[in-house]
Amino acid sequence: MNFVVGSGTTYKGKPPSFNVMYIDPVTMLPVDYESYAFELEHANKYDDPKWSRKYNYLETYNLPDMSPRSFYDHSRKIFYNETEAVTYRAHRFLDGPGGEIGQPCDYNCRMIFYCQTMANDYDEWQFCRDNDKVEFGNGEGLLSFQGFIEKTWY
């Protein structure tokens, strides 16, 4: 899964936000990731700025760790499970209006999110969206990187 980074500026359907990534000091590998959002309605109502933690990757997505295998497994859940896709969409927009909270996420919607979480750049995303090049049934997903996942990932 890729990281949806925050921004202190406004974005249509998404509040200002920032992220915190926790790194193992020895290996320098990520061990957790959190997203915080600015509570604009609270600030306007009470004249008091407030930032709230919106989600934590390990807790929210029930990931065992931050390894590529864990991200890969969750990307497949997003594709096959509408509830996971709806949750991912809401979190992409930090529960803002762009997250279309409560709206369904059909096959095409889930495919877009699957590709977003699997691709490292726009070309890979386009490749993923070309359905005849993606083999979901073989357990490997977008690109054949099984060897990468099965070996030590750092």
Rosetta blueprint (number, residue, H / E / L):
1 M L
2 N L
3 F L
4 V L
5 V L
6 G L
7 S L
8 G L
9 T L
10 T L
11 Y E
12 K L
13 G L
14 K E
15 P L
16 P L
17 S E
18 F E
19 N E
20 V E
21 M E
22 Y E
23 I E
24 D L
25 P L
26 V L
27 T L
28 M L
29 L L
30 P E
31 V E
32 D E
33 Y E
34 E E
35 S E
36 Y E
37 A E
38 F E
39 E L
40 L H
41 E H
42 H H
43 A H
44 N H
45 K H
46 Y H
47 D L
48 D L
49 P L
50 K L
51 W E
52 S E
53 R E
54 K E
55 Y E
56 N E
57 Y H
58 L H
59 E H
60 T H
61 Y L
62 N L
63 L L
64 P L
65 D L
66 M L
67 S L
68 P H
69 R H
70 S H
71 F H
72 Y H
73 D H
74 H H
75 S H
76 R H
77 K H
78 I H
79 F H
80 Y H
81 N L
82 E H
83 T H
84 E H
85 A H
86 V H
87 T H
88 Y H
89 R H
90 A H
91 H H
92 R H
93 F L
94 L L
95 D L
96 G L
97 P H
98 G H
99 G H
100 E L
101 I L
102 G L
103 Q L
104 P L
105 C L
106 D L
107 Y H
108 N H
109 C H
110 R H
111 M H
112 I H
113 F H
114 Y H
115 C H
116 Q H
117 T H
118 M H
119 A L
120 N L
121 D L
122 Y H
123 D H
124 E H
125 W H
126 Q H
127 F H
128 C H
129 R H
130 D L
131 N H
132 D H
133 K H
134 V L
135 E E
136 F L
137 G L
138 N L
139 G L
140 E L
141 G E
142 L L
143 L L
144 S L
145 F L
146 Q H
147 G H
148 F H
149 I H
150 E H
151 K L
152 T L
153 W L
154 Y L
